[in-house]
Amino acid sequence: MSDFLQHVINGLSAGTIYALVALGYTMVYGVLKLINFAHGDVMMMGTYVGYASALQFKQRGGFGMASVLAIFFLSMAACAAVGWLIERFAYRPLREKPKLTALITAIGISFAVSYGFQMDWGFLPGPNPRAFPEVIRRQPWLTLLDGEVTLWNWQVISFAVALGLMAGLQYLVFRTRFGRAMRAVSHDHRTAALLGIHTDRVIAVTFMLGSALAAGAGILFAIKDVKIEPLMGTQQGLKAFVAAVIGGIGNVPGAVVGAVLLGLVEEFVVGYTASSWRDAVAFGFLILVLLLRPEGLFGRVTAEKV
Amino acid sequence: MRSLLPALLAAASLLAGCEKKQPAQAPAAPATPELKAPAAPPPASDVILLGEVGSLTGAEATFGQSTHEGIQLALEQANAAGGVNGKKLEVRVYDDQGKPEEAANAAVRLINQDKVKLILGEVASTNSLAMADKAQAAKVPMVSPSSTNEAVTQKGDYIFRVCFIDPFQGYAMAKFARETLKLQNVAVLQDNKSAYSTGLTGVFQLRFAEMGGKVAGVESYSKGDTDFRAQLTALKKAKPDGIYIPGYYTDVGLIARQAQELGLKAVLLGGDGWESEKLFELGGSAVDGSYYTNHYSPDSPNPATQAFISAYKAKHNGKVPDSLAALAYDAANVAVAALRKSKSLEGPDIRDALAQTKDFDGAAGKLTLDEKRNATKPAVVLKVENGKAVFAASVSP
């Protein structure tokens, strides 16, 4: 019993991080119909910014509530800027080109960033892994079954943040003027432009939001798993992409549900069958979902525009 | 500006790489530009020239540099003691940048152009394997200081090594866990993408069971994973008193943290893949109290070890030598001893003299070369205490 409960906690905790990364994926896809494969690498960059600022705070004597928020803010702001740069100089010039061109560019950026960060010139960190400082002191939040199972404070914080962001994004998309503009651009960006929507600005802001989310996800990931390295974004990005597709790409609650499902599936495969089956079953689950519901669990079937 | 130099070097070595493709029998192109310098003059007749191939640059640059320092120290001492039958020893070293194809080229160049009597190198098994083909074909003896993969010396009867091979580490840890720590029930967490890790797992499982212990379960991860909680939770069910993790330091640090987080009270055990300062950074206090096998420990009471350490420290401003330097020092000394015993300076005679190496008192323990040209020697077990690895025991074969 205790191991079952522990597996549930582990799975939720892994799924939470997937969810935070998947939210950014799904948002950018929703507006631009572009799978931004560089998303995981933006997350990696955000984590390194968080790492650098955390080291500064550590030197000045420990972490308080304010410094933790500052770390999040700094890395989210830096990533928003990076997201803007990527969108402005890599994707916008390709806006009217075939979708495949932008997709290949995204893959190119992903590799350029993750391998570029493995060099150690100037500010680049080099290939060696580093340990992220303990910015939130790890404390048991709840112990169950005579101390056999522990729920940690950082697990609860991550989960709450993921749910909060999901609700916030849902509000943004369906209840605000900007959200209406986003949906219009998503539906048909040329018509949206004719109707007076500044489409380039809407897309740029969406990108910046998505990148900032990735930075937040990166720091929560580093709080959970401590080790950061330049290739960390690739693995998390791929899993988050799978999660977003399972949930129905472009759909905000779908991304979260898909991610939590994926986290739990992986956890139970490792826990109760052979651990080497994890990825095979995770991707098999993706194929199964796509066979039974090609639009994803929460996706909406859209009529092909002619 | 700092950034310009490596770029130039890379570009230059790319060019060199193109040259090489042409005629197969031409002497191999030099590995890096600075080695392109005028062909070295043939050694004077009162000098015995040895060759060395190592990763002096590249991601594993510290491996090659430590190795080179160990070899230099050994040769200086040998020359101070009169060299070999009145002849001085010199070493010519080529950089392979950690790449097997460069290592093979460097070996060819040492053999054909410099006509060395013996080759020392490499650290990484893949590079040693690439060199071994060349050395074996030319019948030039080769001594690897620290390649542990079994296949290296299987390349032929001219290839030797002064370190133990992978299976021995698994045995040494099984013996230590069973006899010294008195563990009953040990689980294994292996990296199933690494031949090193699965190899050690196989040996450990077999030997630990033979010694009357129980292997509580085997779980796998893949190199680069960061979340091991599922595997650890599954292992926790079996209530192990130890977990053997024959992986690399990058993963082991995190595994230790997560094991602690999940309330696992087992002692963690590992192999020489743990050896890195990064282990303590990534693992923090969670790796304290763990044990791992290694080739050498600077705390070992062995007099040969301590003599080596004080000589090395005197030469390098008090720096403590790592295990690669110690093994390289042993490799060079084994080579020198063989040259002194050899009937002539021809390859086959040197080979025969090397094969007779017995009870050699090395800096990394007393070693004998067996009929498979591998070293039979003790392993040390290190204990992690307060972010440092300290000598715990020595395990003999």
Interface residues (C-beta under 8 A of the other chain):
Chain A: D3 Q6 H7 N10 G11 S13 A14 W121 G122 P127 N128 P129 R130 A131 R138 G147 E148 T150 W152 F221 K224 D225 V226 K227 E229 L231 M232 Q235 E266 E267 V270 G271 Y272 A274 S275 S276 R278 D279
Chain B: R2 S3 P6 A59 N192 E219 S220 Y221 S222 G224 D225 T226 D227 R229 A230 Q231 T233 A234 K236 K237 T250 G253 L254 R257 E261 L262 G263 K278 E281 L282 G284
